[in-house]
Amino acid sequence: MMTKRHKRKPELTYAQIDDLVAWTTDLHKDLVPLLCELKPQSEHYNAVVDLSDALARTIRKVSGDEPKWMQPRISR
């Protein structure tokens, strides 16, 4: 008897999207202190920036929203 394969879905559920956005935002927050320690001209700095950009693109593609760290801050 063959085992039944798990049926894959084309998209994440709303709850999974919320989780992904939260985890990705937390990861970005962990990257910021690394950037503050590195020279902007360094290869490592650019690699961390590339990762941050990839996180932002992922949030935009999956949620359709701008990442929280990219949104303008409104002060009152």
N, CA, C and O of each residue as an XYZ file, in Angstrom:
304
protein
N       0.839     -1.187      0.000
C       0.000      0.000      0.000
C       0.882      1.248      0.000
O       1.826      1.358      0.782
N       0.559      2.176     -0.882
C       1.337      3.416     -0.972
C       0.827      4.424      0.049
O      -0.370      4.519      0.323
N       1.765      5.164      0.594
C       1.358      6.205      1.534
C       0.860      7.410      0.757
O       1.335      7.709     -0.338
N      -0.082      8.073      1.335
C      -0.684      9.245      0.694
C       0.226     10.453      0.920
O       0.671     10.712      2.038
N       0.487     11.168     -0.140
C       1.303     12.379     -0.042
C       0.493     13.522      0.555
O      -0.712     13.647      0.338
N       1.193     14.338      1.303
C       0.580     15.547      1.847
C       0.297     16.503      0.692
O       1.188     16.788     -0.107
N      -0.916     16.994      0.599
C      -1.278     17.931     -0.459
C      -0.746     19.318     -0.103
O      -1.065     19.872      0.949
N       0.044     19.849     -0.975
C       0.633     21.169     -0.746
C      -0.309     22.253     -1.237
O      -1.011     22.094     -2.236
N      -0.303     23.364     -0.503
C      -1.169     24.491     -0.833
C      -0.381     25.529     -1.625
O       0.839     25.615     -1.489
N      -1.060     26.310     -2.444
C      -0.358     27.332     -3.222
C       0.013     28.574     -2.404
O       0.873     29.353     -2.814
N      -0.630     28.755     -1.260
C      -0.381     29.962     -0.458
C      -0.429     29.627      1.024
O      -0.984     28.611      1.444
N       0.170     30.516      1.796
C       0.109     30.404      3.252
C      -1.259     30.854      3.739
O      -1.939     31.633      3.070
N      -1.656     30.367      4.895
C      -2.890     30.848      5.517
C      -2.619     32.230      6.115
O      -1.467     32.646      6.245
N      -3.683     32.928      6.473
C      -3.504     34.251      7.103
C      -2.694     34.135      8.389
O      -1.858     34.995      8.667
N      -2.923     33.099      9.169
C      -2.177     32.902     10.417
C      -0.699     32.645     10.118
O       0.174     33.154     10.821
N      -0.418     31.863      9.084
C       0.971     31.597      8.719
C       1.659     32.857      8.212
O       2.835     33.083      8.494
N       0.930     33.673      7.468
C       1.493     34.948      7.000
C       1.819     35.838      8.188
O       2.891     36.440      8.241
N       0.901     35.925      9.140
C       1.154     36.734     10.338
C       2.393     36.237     11.076
O       3.218     37.037     11.518
N       2.524     34.921     11.210
C       3.699     34.341     11.878
C       4.975     34.665     11.108
O       5.976     35.068     11.700
N       4.940     34.491      9.793
C       6.115     34.764      8.972
C       6.538     36.224      9.084
O       7.726     36.522      9.205
N       5.580     37.122      9.045
C       5.889     38.552      9.173
C       6.505     38.834     10.544
O       7.473     39.588     10.642
N       5.958     38.239     11.595
C       6.486     38.447     12.952
C       7.908     37.902     13.070
O       8.785     38.581     13.604
N       8.146     36.698     12.585
C       9.484     36.096     12.673
C      10.495     36.888     11.851
O      11.631     37.098     12.279
N      10.072     37.323     10.673
C      10.956     38.075      9.798
C      11.284     39.433     10.413
O      12.424     39.892     10.336
N      10.303     40.064     11.013
C      10.527     41.349     11.683
C      11.491     41.181     12.858
O      12.378     42.011     13.062
N      11.315     40.109     13.627
C      12.233     39.842     14.747
C      13.659     39.619     14.244
O      14.617     40.107     14.844
N      13.795     38.885     13.150
C      15.124     38.650     12.587
C      15.753     39.966     12.144
O      16.940     40.199     12.369
N      14.962     40.820     11.518
C      15.487     42.122     11.094
C      15.963     42.924     12.306
O      17.014     43.563     12.256
N      15.186     42.891     13.398
C      15.592     43.611     14.617
C      16.924     43.090     15.146
O      17.717     43.854     15.697
N      17.170     41.800     14.980
C      18.443     41.211     15.419
C      19.599     41.621     14.511
O      20.751     41.620     14.944
N      19.310     41.971     13.264
C      20.358     42.365     12.326
C      20.829     43.805     12.534
O      21.984     44.124     12.254
N      19.953     44.663     13.016
C      20.273     46.089     13.146
C      21.526     46.324     13.997
O      22.387     47.101     13.584
N      21.667     45.685     15.172
C      22.888     45.913     15.949
C      24.155     45.473     15.200
O      25.215     46.073     15.377
N      24.050     44.440     14.372
C      25.214     44.019     13.592
C      25.635     45.114     12.618
O      26.824     45.377     12.441
N      24.650     45.748     11.991
C      24.959     46.829     11.053
C      25.648     47.995     11.751
O      26.539     48.627     11.184
N      25.235     48.274     12.972
C      25.814     49.392     13.724
C      27.282     49.142     14.085
O      28.031     50.082     14.349
N      27.681     47.880     14.094
C      29.054     47.514     14.448
C      29.993     47.482     13.244
O      31.212     47.462     13.412
N      29.440     47.477     12.039
C      30.244     47.291     10.837
C      30.414     48.588     10.044
O      29.551     49.465     10.065
N      31.536     48.686      9.352
C      31.752     49.809      8.445
C      30.858     49.625      7.223
O      30.791     48.528      6.670
N      30.167     50.687      6.792
C      29.272     50.576      5.637
C      29.969     50.125      4.348
O      29.304     49.647      3.429
N      31.285     50.267      4.267
C      32.010     49.864      3.063
C      32.398     48.382      3.089
O      32.915     47.862      2.100
N      32.156     47.709      4.203
C      32.638     46.331      4.333
C      31.738     45.334      3.627
O      30.544     45.564      3.438
N      32.342     44.225      3.244
C      31.614     43.146      2.575
C      30.557     42.556      3.503
O      29.461     42.215      3.057
N      30.877     42.434      4.781
C      29.920     41.870      5.729
C      28.720     42.789      5.922
O      27.587     42.318      6.022
N      28.960     44.082      5.974
C      27.862     45.044      6.086
C      26.914     44.875      4.895
O      25.698     44.801      5.066
N      27.478     44.814      3.700
C      26.662     44.673      2.496
C      25.896     43.351      2.489
O      24.764     43.297      2.008
N      26.494     42.296      3.012
C      25.810     41.002      3.081
C      24.612     41.080      4.023
O      23.552     40.530      3.725
N      24.775     41.758      5.155
C      23.668     41.899      6.107
C      22.572     42.784      5.512
O      21.387     42.511      5.706
N      22.952     43.828      4.798
C      21.972     44.687      4.116
C      21.209     43.881      3.064
O      19.995     44.031      2.925
N      21.917     43.032      2.327
C      21.255     42.174      1.329
C      20.225     41.266      1.994
O      19.131     41.069      1.465
N      20.576     40.718      3.145
C      19.648     39.859      3.880
C      18.432     40.658      4.339
O      17.299     40.190      4.223
N      18.661     41.846      4.854
C      17.564     42.710      5.288
C      16.641     43.042      4.118
O      15.419     43.047      4.262
N      17.239     43.320      2.958
C      16.434     43.612      1.763
C      15.600     42.395      1.359
O      14.440     42.537      0.971
N      16.182     41.217      1.450
C      15.458     39.986      1.109
C      14.297     39.764      2.070
O      13.229     39.314      1.654
N      14.490     40.073      3.340
C      13.408     39.947      4.318
C      12.268     40.901      3.964
O      11.096     40.526      4.015
N      12.619     42.129      3.608
C      11.590     43.114      3.234
C      10.825     42.666      1.993
O       9.601     42.785      1.939
N      11.548     42.147      0.990
C      10.881     41.670     -0.232
C       9.932     40.517      0.084
O       8.839     40.437     -0.476
N      10.345     39.635      0.973
C       9.509     38.497      1.345
C       8.219     38.967      1.993
O       7.143     38.471      1.659
N       8.311     39.916      2.912
C       7.112     40.444      3.570
C       6.188     41.082      2.538
O       4.975     40.871      2.571
N       6.757     41.858      1.628
C       5.925     42.509      0.594
C       5.213     41.472     -0.276
O       4.020     41.604     -0.548
N       5.943     40.439     -0.713
C       5.353     39.424     -1.592
C       4.275     38.617     -0.898
O       3.228     38.334     -1.482
N       4.529     38.245      0.347
C       3.618     37.332      1.045
C       2.422     38.062      1.646
O       1.295     37.571      1.580
N       2.665     39.227      2.228
C       1.576     39.921      2.925
C       0.956     41.047      2.106
O      -0.184     41.446      2.345
N       1.711     41.551      1.145
C       1.239     42.700      0.379
C       1.433     44.016      1.110
O       1.048     45.074      0.612
N       2.026     43.950      2.285
C       2.257     45.145      3.104
C       3.729     45.516      3.122
O       4.606     44.698      2.844
N       3.971     46.766      3.457
C       5.329     47.239      3.653
C       5.806     46.774      5.036
O       5.040     46.853      5.996
N       7.048     46.292      5.165
C       7.553     45.885      6.477
C       7.476     47.041      7.478
O       7.629     48.206      7.109
N       7.241     46.707      8.733
C       7.090     47.745      9.758
C       8.301     48.666      9.819
O       8.153     49.873     10.006
N       9.502     48.105      9.663
C      10.698     48.927      9.778
C      10.885     49.845      8.576
O      11.739     50.731      8.613
N      10.108     49.656      7.512
C      10.191     50.511      6.334
C       9.088     51.574      6.321
O       9.130     52.499      5.510
N       8.118     51.447      7.202
C       7.004     52.382      7.241
C       7.436     53.682      7.904
O       8.221     53.671      8.852
N       6.921     54.805      7.404
C       7.279     56.077      8.022
C       6.741     56.161      9.456
O       5.640     55.707      9.765
N       7.545     56.744     10.283
C       7.122     56.945     11.674
C       6.415     58.271     11.777
O       6.942     59.303     11.360
N       5.228     58.244     12.330
C       4.441     59.473     12.492
C       4.482     59.862     13.965
O       4.044     59.110     14.835
N       5.013     61.043     14.224
C       5.059     61.508     15.621
C       3.994     62.570     15.821
O       3.713     63.392     14.949
N       3.428     62.515     16.985
C       2.372     63.496     17.298
C       2.776     64.367     18.448
O       2.018     65.248     18.851
